[in-house]
Amino acid sequence: MHRLFPIVTLLLVLSLLLPTVSAQDGGPPPGGFEIAPGVTAEALAFVEGRDEPSLYRLTFAPDTTYAIEPVPSISLGVLESGSLSFTLDVPVTVTRAGAVDDPGEAIAADEEFTLEAGDYTVLPPMAGGEIRNDGTEPAAVIVADIVPAAAGTPAATPAATPTT
């Protein structure tokens, strides 16, 4: 898992720099909008051709529980601030903040775990479960969604070569 982090980080940086990523006109207001009681979503970047943001921030008010609905995307979640408890129906690996050469902590399906600021994990497609903020302060997670082409993201079309 620790070898995946530099690759995912590079992909995120490149996706933000490439011209295919842009702010969506008429998108959600600055500061986001409530997607569930106590949970605010703020779109950070869109990929052309997708209605949903590819990079977004979720902020959880204290004493909030949020159900994760299975979706076909791969989601990289990095806890930006606070602390969140997760229970997922799939196994994942958690990498703790500052753990450069650590292979990560294996978490079994249905086992509760907590992410603190700087920790991250990758949710595979169709993962479900719940997230809780049991703390007294808001907690925020940055999520990068990657939708496999088979799940609905249009594949890149090669440029046409003119013929004479």
C-alpha positions in Angstrom: 0.0 0.0 0.0 2.9 2.4 0.8 4.0 2.1 -2.8 0.6 3.1 -4.0 0.6 6.5 -2.2 3.2 8.2 -4.5 1.4 6.9 -7.6 -2.0 8.1 -6.4 -0.5 11.4 -5.3 1.1 11.9 -8.7 -2.2 11.0 -10.4 -4.0 13.5 -8.3 -1.5 16.3 -9.0 -1.5 15.5 -12.7 -5.3 15.4 -12.8 -5.4 18.9 -11.2 -2.9 20.3 -13.8 -4.3 18.7 -16.9 -6.8 20.8 -19.0 -9.4 18.1 -18.7 -10.0 19.1 -15.1 -12.0 22.3 -14.6 -14.3 24.1 -12.3 -17.9 23.4 -13.2 -20.0 26.5 -14.1 -23.0 26.7 -12.0 -21.7 24.1 -9.6 -22.4 24.0 -5.9 -21.9 27.2 -3.9 -18.6 27.9 -2.2 -18.4 26.1 1.1 -20.5 23.2 -0.2 -23.9 21.9 0.6 -25.4 19.4 3.0 -25.7 15.9 1.6 -27.0 14.3 4.8 -27.7 15.7 8.3 -24.4 16.9 9.6 -22.4 16.1 6.5 -21.3 18.9 4.1 -19.8 18.2 0.6 -17.6 20.7 -1.1 -16.6 20.1 -4.7 -12.9 20.8 -5.4 -12.4 19.6 -9.0 -14.4 18.1 -11.9 -13.4 16.0 -14.8 -15.0 17.0 -18.1 -17.9 14.7 -18.9 -18.8 13.9 -15.3 -21.5 15.6 -13.3 -20.1 14.5 -10.0 -16.8 16.0 -8.7 -13.7 13.9 -8.9 -12.1 15.6 -5.9 -14.2 16.8 -3.0 -14.2 17.5 0.7 -16.6 15.9 3.1 -17.0 17.7 6.5 -18.7 15.8 9.4 -20.2 17.7 12.3 -19.7 16.3 15.8 -21.9 13.3 16.7 -22.7 12.5 13.0 -23.2 9.1 11.4 -23.1 8.7 7.6 -24.0 5.6 5.6 -21.6 4.9 2.8 -23.6 3.7 -0.2 -21.8 1.3 -2.6 -20.6 3.0 -5.8 -18.4 1.8 -8.7 -15.6 4.2 -8.1 -12.3 3.7 -6.3 -12.1 6.3 -3.6 -8.9 7.6 -2.0 -9.7 9.3 1.4 -7.2 11.4 3.3 -8.3 12.7 6.6 -7.7 16.5 6.6 -8.7 17.3 10.2 -10.3 15.7 13.2 -11.0 12.0 13.7 -13.5 9.7 12.0 -14.5 6.1 12.9 -15.2 3.7 9.9 -16.8 0.3 9.7 -16.7 -1.0 6.1 -18.0 -4.2 4.5 -14.7 -4.8 2.7 -11.1 -5.2 3.9 -8.9 -2.1 3.5 -5.4 -1.0 4.4 -4.9 2.1 6.4 -1.7 4.1 6.2 -1.0 6.4 9.1 0.3 9.9 8.8 4.1 10.0 8.5 4.4 6.3 7.9 6.7 6.5 4.9 8.1 3.0 4.7 5.2 1.3 6.6 3.2 -1.2 4.5 0.0 0.0 6.3 -2.4 -1.6 8.7 -4.7 -4.3 7.3 -8.3 -3.9 8.5 -10.7 -6.8 8.1 -14.2 -6.3 6.8 -16.7 -5.2 9.5 -13.9 -4.2 11.8 -14.1 -0.6 13.2 -11.1 1.6 12.7 -10.3 5.3 13.2 -8.5 7.7 10.9 -6.7 10.7 12.4 -5.5 13.8 10.5 -3.0 12.7 7.7 -4.1 9.0 7.7 -5.5 7.6 4.4 -7.1 4.6 2.9 -8.4 3.5 -0.4 -12.0 2.1 -0.7 -12.5 -0.4 -3.5 -15.5 -0.2 -5.8 -18.8 -1.1 -4.2 -17.6 -0.7 -0.7 -20.3 0.1 1.8 -20.5 0.8 5.5 -20.6 3.8 7.8 -18.5 6.8 9.0 -18.9 8.4 12.4 -17.6 11.5 14.0 -17.7 10.7 17.7 -15.6 13.8 18.5 -16.6 17.3 19.7 -15.0 19.0 16.7 -15.8 18.8 12.9 -13.8 16.3 10.9 -12.9 16.7 7.2 -11.8 14.1 4.7 -10.6 14.9 1.1 -11.8 12.2 -1.3 -10.5 11.6 -4.8 -12.8 9.3 -6.9 -11.6 7.3 -9.8 -14.3 5.7 -11.9 -13.2 2.8 -14.0 -14.0 3.0 -17.7 -16.2 -0.1 -17.4 -18.3 1.7 -14.8 -19.4 4.6 -17.0 -16.5 7.0 -17.5 -16.0 7.5 -21.3 -12.7 6.2 -22.5 -10.3 8.7 -24.0 -10.7 9.0 -27.8 -7.5 9.1 -29.7 -7.0 12.2 -31.9 -7.9 11.6 -35.6 -5.1 11.5 -38.1 -5.9 13.5 -41.3 -5.8 11.5 -44.5 -4.7 13.0 -47.9 
